[in-house]
Amino acid sequence: MIDLSAVIAAIAAFAITAVSGYIVIPYLRKLKFGQTILDIGPNWHKSKQGTPTMGGIMIIAGVLAALCAAFTYAAISKSRSITQLSNRQCLVTFAAGIFLALLMGAIGFIDDYIKVVKKRNLGLSARQKTFLQLLVSAAYLLTLRLGGMTYTNIPFIGDIDVSSGLGLIFWPIALMFIYGFTNAVNLTDGIDGLASSVTLVVACAFMLAAGIINNMTLPFNILSAALAGACAGFIRWNAKPAKVFMGDTGSMFLGGLVVALSFGIGRPILLIFAGCTYLIEALSDIIQVAYYKKTKKRIFKMAPLHHHFEMCGWSEDKIVLVFSSVTFVGCLIALLPLIFKL
């Protein structure tokens, strides 16, 4: 019998996220949860002032509802994906990944709430946000270790023992990896449809990766499909001109989830290639700030990088297309070692 769990997850996530816009967006408008556009951004973004934000709850609802539908089907059909969840390590890794994404989304929600309701444009302070993100990341990694994670895979090298000796250096590196990529996804959410489009491509790549590995990873195939479907459904409302923004609620949830997918298939290093757009966006911001502090000059017209191209005259649609295409190439590179079993 063909396992349709991933297909059901993708379709359900798309439908729920897309349809929920008819309910959530008017409600956000009613609550006056509109985006405040800072003066440091491009002048033409001022026209987006007041667009409802915190729309990331649509993505979260879509993913969670889709998982319920997909795993209900998997349980009834007794598919391999539900059988794999009976394995303790697989179940712990899967559940921990969901909670990582939800808790990161909750931090984003608090940040959005402070900005929108409390009228404090900068939301949580950098120190507060960093502390909460590192705390959640550390709890996630501790859960993985207690759940039985003892190795990680590096293409061309193979499995690396992370339970003793030099392998223990993996854990502090992983902590900064999670923190960095979560914030990188957050930085990518700067123009209409960008973060959702890029993440759609990344989710599809991890869906294929989980299917190829097929060793206690099929539940992550379903999770990837749910994420892809939710992103596609959100694009329905977030493509230019955006009728809603995902806010930090959505971007940090996406960041936590793509990280969870990379750890879930046992190959977090693949996110460096699949998530190359996130990485480039974050590096452009870091380089800009560091260079300006040292020289009082700017390398880019504006950071993160998507704003630089805006200032160069690129349309938002062109930026989304080019950045998604770059992500696609990065995902192909990430998948090559799996395809050729390197």
C-alpha positions as a printed NumPy array, in Angstrom:
array([[  0.   ,   0.   ,   0.   ],
       [  1.352,   3.409,  -0.984],
       [  2.019,   5.662,   2.022],
       [  0.201,   8.927,   1.356],
       [  1.031,  10.497,   4.731],
       [  3.343,  13.161,   3.313],
       [  0.875,  14.03 ,   0.538],
       [ -1.926,  14.39 ,   3.085],
       [  0.32 ,  16.57 ,   5.28 ],
       [  1.203,  18.899,   2.401],
       [ -2.371,  19.257,   1.133],
       [ -3.846,  19.719,   4.607],
       [ -1.221,  22.293,   5.609],
       [ -1.754,  24.26 ,   2.397],
       [ -5.54 ,  24.22 ,   2.723],
       [ -5.625,  25.125,   6.411],
       [ -3.062,  27.916,   6.121],
       [ -4.66 ,  29.384,   3.001],
       [ -8.23 ,  29.201,   4.302],
       [ -7.317,  30.486,   7.772],
       [ -6.314,  33.777,   6.158],
       [ -9.985,  34.606,   5.629],
       [-10.47 ,  34.432,   9.392],
       [ -7.137,  35.449,  10.898],
       [ -6.337,  38.508,   8.77 ],
       [ -9.64 ,  40.347,   9.409],
       [ -9.271,  39.492,  13.102],
       [ -5.737,  40.936,  13.2  ],
       [ -7.06 ,  44.081,  11.5  ],
       [ -9.826,  44.302,  14.075],
       [ -7.269,  44.085,  16.878],
       [ -5.171,  46.703,  15.066],
       [ -2.175,  44.359,  15.02 ],
       [ -0.533,  46.309,  12.204],
       [  3.15 ,  46.357,  11.267],
       [  5.125,  49.466,  12.191],
       [  7.666,  50.288,   9.485],
       [ 10.89 ,  51.664,  10.949],
       [ 12.534,  54.744,   9.454],
       [ 15.777,  52.809,   8.898],
       [ 14.117,  50.746,   6.161],
       [ 13.597,  51.693,   2.498],
       [ 11.306,  54.702,   2.139],
       [  8.908,  52.857,  -0.17 ],
       [  8.171,  50.345,   2.591],
       [  6.198,  53.072,   4.356],
       [  3.239,  52.129,   2.16 ],
       [  3.141,  48.819,   4.071],
       [  2.5  ,  50.599,   7.369],
       [ -0.43 ,  49.01 ,   9.179],
       [ -0.398,  45.714,   7.258],
       [ -1.469,  43.013,   9.76 ],
       [  1.44 ,  41.129,  11.304],
       [  1.773,  37.995,  13.49 ],
       [  0.343,  36.015,  10.569],
       [  2.82 ,  33.285,  11.471],
       [  0.077,  31.769,  13.595],
       [ -1.509,  30.696,  10.3  ],
       [  1.616,  28.719,   9.428],
       [  1.8  ,  27.173,  12.893],
       [ -1.853,  26.16 ,  12.785],
       [ -1.425,  24.694,   9.316],
       [  1.606,  22.6  ,  10.299],
       [  0.091,  21.266,  13.525],
       [ -3.289,  20.428,  11.988],
       [ -1.592,  18.773,   9.016],
       [  0.53 ,  16.601,  11.306],
       [ -2.598,  15.467,  13.153],
       [ -4.275,  14.544,   9.857],
       [ -1.201,  12.817,   8.409],
       [ -0.379,  10.748,  11.474],
       [ -4.013,   9.777,  11.957],
       [ -3.934,   8.377,   8.429],
       [ -0.529,   6.766,   9.119],
       [ -1.864,   5.063,  12.244],
       [ -4.935,   3.743,  10.443],
       [ -2.907,   2.48 ,   7.499],
       [ -0.097,   1.244,   9.787],
       [  2.51 ,   2.898,   7.592],
       [  6.253,   2.762,   8.269],
       [  6.292,   6.39 ,   9.379],
       [  4.048,   5.648,  12.372],
       [  6.   ,   2.474,  13.094],
       [  9.237,   4.43 ,  13.213],
       [  7.782,   6.752,  15.853],
       [  7.583,   3.734,  18.179],
       [ 11.376,   3.934,  18.312],
       [ 12.297,   5.982,  21.396],
       [ 15.062,   8.037,  19.817],
       [ 12.984,   8.844,  16.745],
       [  9.998,   9.867,  18.863],
       [ 12.119,  12.042,  21.173],
       [ 13.877,  13.726,  18.238],
       [ 10.583,  14.354,  16.448],
       [  8.751,  15.706,  19.506],
       [ 11.751,  17.826,  20.543],
       [ 11.863,  19.338,  17.052],
       [  8.202,  20.327,  17.226],
       [  8.704,  21.93 ,  20.623],
       [ 11.86 ,  23.72 ,  19.452],
       [  9.878,  25.347,  16.63 ],
       [  6.916,  26.165,  18.87 ],
       [  9.072,  27.697,  21.599],
       [ 11.026,  29.753,  19.075],
       [  7.675,  30.853,  17.645],
       [  6.544,  31.76 ,  21.172],
       [  9.612,  33.978,  21.627],
       [  8.743,  35.623,  18.324],
       [  5.139,  36.053,  19.461],
       [  6.27 ,  37.823,  22.629],
       [  8.486,  40.069,  20.524],
       [  5.621,  40.856,  18.13 ],
       [  3.199,  41.443,  21.011],
       [  5.518,  43.971,  22.618],
       [  5.974,  45.772,  19.29 ],
       [  2.31 ,  45.828,  18.308],
       [  0.378,  45.998,  21.576],
       [  2.861,  47.673,  23.876],
       [  3.971,  50.025,  21.055],
       [  7.68 ,  49.381,  21.651],
       [  9.075,  49.227,  18.116],
       [ 12.136,  47.153,  18.964],
       [ 10.245,  44.508,  20.963],
       [ 12.405,  42.322,  23.182],
       [ 15.896,  43.616,  23.786],
       [ 18.738,  41.821,  22.021],
       [ 19.928,  40.449,  25.359],
       [ 16.484,  39.139,  26.298],
       [ 15.927,  37.501,  22.933],
       [ 19.4  ,  35.956,  22.893],
       [ 18.97 ,  34.522,  26.375],
       [ 15.607,  32.95 ,  25.546],
       [ 16.8  ,  31.551,  22.211],
       [ 19.943,  30.032,  23.731],
       [ 17.91 ,  28.575,  26.597],
       [ 15.479,  26.896,  24.21 ],
       [ 18.331,  25.703,  21.971],
       [ 20.227,  24.218,  24.923],
       [ 17.092,  22.448,  26.172],
       [ 16.559,  20.981,  22.703],
       [ 20.12 ,  19.67 ,  22.46 ],
       [ 19.967,  18.241,  25.986],
       [ 16.771,  16.437,  25.036],
       [ 18.431,  14.968,  21.938],
       [ 21.394,  13.748,  23.987],
       [ 19.217,  12.217,  26.696],
       [ 17.068,  10.691,  23.955],
       [ 20.043,   8.728,  22.659],
       [ 21.722,  10.918,  20.028],
       [ 25.358,   9.787,  19.88 ],
       [ 26.438,  10.644,  16.349],
       [ 26.048,  13.073,  13.48 ],
       [ 26.79 ,  12.488,   9.828],
       [ 29.182,  14.55 ,   7.721],
       [ 29.254,  13.901,   3.955],
       [ 32.491,  12.318,   2.652],
       [ 33.517,  11.537,   6.266],
       [ 30.644,   9.496,   7.668],
       [ 29.212,   9.185,  11.167],
       [ 30.984,  11.139,  13.904],
       [ 30.677,  10.069,  17.55 ],
       [ 29.48 ,  13.093,  19.554],
       [ 29.145,  11.327,  22.897],
       [ 32.777,  11.449,  24.02 ],
       [ 36.257,  12.794,  23.321],
       [ 36.696,  15.439,  20.663],
       [ 33.162,  14.745,  19.467],
       [ 31.818,  16.668,  22.469],
       [ 32.769,  19.903,  20.706],
       [ 29.748,  19.217,  18.505],
       [ 27.336,  20.385,  21.211],
       [ 28.529,  23.994,  21.694],
       [ 28.873,  24.314,  17.921],
       [ 25.333,  22.952,  17.53 ],
       [ 24.08 ,  25.488,  20.088],
       [ 25.409,  28.401,  18.054],
       [ 24.243,  26.7  ,  14.856],
       [ 20.635,  26.641,  16.078],
       [ 20.799,  30.177,  17.413],
       [ 22.403,  31.469,  14.236],
       [ 20.062,  29.849,  11.739],
       [ 16.926,  30.769,  13.683],
       [ 17.941,  34.418,  13.553],
       [ 19.071,  34.105,   9.937],
       [ 15.573,  33.032,   8.899],
       [ 14.227,  35.968,  10.884],
       [ 16.512,  38.351,   8.949],
       [ 15.375,  36.844,   5.637],
       [ 11.799,  37.893,   6.37 ],
       [ 12.192,  41.433,   5.079],
       [ 10.146,  41.716,   1.885],
       [  6.857,  40.266,   0.667],
       [  6.975,  36.516,   0.149],
       [ 10.737,  36.091,   0.62 ],
       [ 11.058,  33.99 ,   3.785],
       [  8.043,  31.831,   2.938],
       [  9.258,  31.181,  -0.637],
       [ 12.819,  30.343,   0.4  ],
       [ 11.587,  28.086,   3.21 ],
       [  9.221,  26.325,   0.808],
       [ 12.244,  25.295,  -1.278],
       [ 14.212,  24.239,   1.819],
       [ 11.271,  22.19 ,   3.133],
       [ 10.952,  20.356,  -0.179],
       [ 14.677,  19.543,  -0.053],
       [ 14.4  ,  18.063,   3.427],
       [ 11.307,  16.135,   2.378],
       [ 13.38 ,  14.492,  -0.373],
       [ 16.333,  13.996,   1.993],
       [ 14.19 ,  12.225,   4.586],
       [ 12.699,  10.018,   1.881],
       [ 16.132,   9.11 ,   0.521],
       [ 17.651,   8.249,   3.905],
       [ 14.558,   6.309,   5.02 ],
       [ 16.201,   5.217,   8.283],
       [ 14.047,   6.467,  11.151],
       [ 13.494,   9.661,   9.137],
       [ 10.107,   9.142,   7.474],
       [  8.29 ,  11.138,  10.208],
       [ 10.49 ,  14.071,   9.158],
       [  9.404,  13.511,   5.576],
       [  5.867,  14.204,   6.797],
       [  6.979,  17.192,   8.867],
       [  8.832,  18.641,   5.874],
       [  5.76 ,  18.166,   3.698],
       [  3.594,  19.939,   6.278],
       [  6.043,  22.846,   6.386],
       [  6.146,  23.07 ,   2.583],
       [  2.356,  23.056,   2.357],
       [  2.006,  25.711,   5.063],
       [  4.549,  27.978,   3.356],
       [  2.731,  27.605,   0.029],
       [ -0.573,  28.43 ,   1.715],
       [  0.929,  31.472,   3.405],
       [  2.366,  32.771,   0.13 ],
       [ -1.271,  33.07 ,  -0.989],
       [ -1.519,  35.998,   1.452],
       [  2.097,  37.115,   1.764],
       [  3.11 ,  37.495,  -1.896],
       [  3.426,  41.081,  -3.11 ],
       [  1.419,  43.053,  -2.239],
       [  1.316,  41.297,   1.141],
       [ -2.007,  41.239,   2.934],
       [ -0.328,  39.929,   6.083],
       [  3.196,  39.564,   7.452],
       [  4.347,  36.482,   9.357],
       [  6.137,  38.601,  11.961],
       [  8.747,  37.165,  14.3  ],
       [  6.061,  34.67 ,  15.326],
       [  6.293,  33.031,  11.939],
       [  9.935,  33.6  ,  10.996],
       [ 11.288,  32.212,  14.265],
       [  8.94 ,  29.238,  14.064],
       [ 10.242,  28.575,  10.546],
       [ 13.813,  28.949,  11.762],
       [ 13.299,  26.492,  14.58 ],
       [ 11.586,  24.012,  12.291],
       [ 14.183,  23.959,   9.509],
       [ 16.869,  23.427,  12.165],
       [ 14.801,  20.603,  13.674],
       [ 14.502,  18.978,  10.248],
       [ 18.268,  19.044,   9.744],
       [ 18.888,  17.422,  13.128],
       [ 15.976,  15.054,  12.624],
       [ 17.541,  13.427,   9.575],
       [ 20.883,  13.269,  11.394],
       [ 22.658,  15.684,   9.043],
       [ 22.491,  19.265,  10.357],
       [ 25.485,  20.199,   8.212],
       [ 23.268,  19.961,   5.112],
       [ 21.421,  23.081,   6.261],
       [ 24.555,  25.108,   5.515],
       [ 23.941,  24.396,   1.817],
       [ 20.149,  24.074,   1.751],
       [ 19.855,  27.203,   3.891],
       [ 22.524,  29.128,   1.984],
       [ 20.182,  32.09 ,   1.461],
       [ 19.574,  32.397,   5.21 ],
       [ 23.322,  32.213,   5.778],
       [ 24.113,  34.853,   3.151],
       [ 21.469,  37.195,   4.58 ],
       [ 22.877,  36.854,   8.095],
       [ 26.49 ,  37.253,   6.986],
       [ 25.643,  40.389,   5.   ],
       [ 24.165,  41.934,   8.143],
       [ 27.133,  40.934,  10.32 ],
       [ 29.666,  42.2  ,   7.773],
       [ 27.802,  45.489,   7.329],
       [ 27.637,  46.189,  11.058],
       [ 31.266,  45.187,  11.733],
       [ 32.626,  47.177,   8.78 ],
       [ 30.588,  50.268,   9.685],
       [ 31.743,  50.198,  13.307],
       [ 35.36 ,  50.073,  12.148],
       [ 35.305,  52.487,   9.2  ],
       [ 32.003,  54.4  ,   9.443],
       [ 31.419,  53.276,   5.854],
       [ 29.033,  50.713,   4.368],
       [ 29.816,  47.809,   2.059],
       [ 26.169,  47.328,   1.079],
       [ 23.669,  50.078,   0.402],
       [ 21.528,  48.486,   3.1  ],
       [ 21.576,  45.207,   4.997],
       [ 20.418,  42.454,   5.044],
       [ 21.301,  41.72 ,   1.431],
       [ 17.75 ,  41.76 ,   0.024],
       [ 17.51 ,  45.453,   0.958],
       [ 20.772,  46.133,  -0.897],
       [ 19.239,  44.773,  -4.091],
       [ 16.083,  46.793,  -3.444],
       [ 18.222,  49.909,  -3.253],
       [ 19.853,  48.838,  -6.537],
       [ 16.422,  48.943,  -8.193],
       [ 15.403,  45.289,  -8.099],
       [ 11.692,  44.652,  -7.624],
       [ 10.571,  42.55 ,  -4.676],
       [  9.312,  39.86 ,  -7.05 ],
       [ 12.713,  39.655,  -8.753],
       [ 14.498,  39.354,  -5.403],
       [ 12.171,  36.558,  -4.304],
       [ 12.708,  34.713,  -7.592],
       [ 16.514,  35.07 ,  -7.557],
       [ 16.907,  34.216,  -3.863],
       [ 14.61 ,  31.193,  -4.227],
       [ 16.624,  30.067,  -7.26 ],
       [ 19.882,  30.361,  -5.306],
       [ 18.255,  28.339,  -2.524],
       [ 17.229,  25.701,  -5.065],
       [ 20.837,  25.344,  -6.226],
       [ 22.026,  25.122,  -2.618],
       [ 19.442,  22.406,  -1.947],
       [ 20.642,  20.412,  -4.956],
       [ 24.186,  20.569,  -3.599],
       [ 22.923,  19.433,  -0.188],
       [ 21.095,  16.46 ,  -1.717],
       [ 23.968,  15.225,  -3.908],
       [ 25.816,  13.37 ,  -1.104],
       [ 22.579,  11.571,  -0.197],
       [ 21.757,  10.658,  -3.791],
       [ 25.223,   9.253,  -4.418],
       [ 25.576,   7.907,  -0.845],
       [ 28.787,   9.832,  -0.167]])
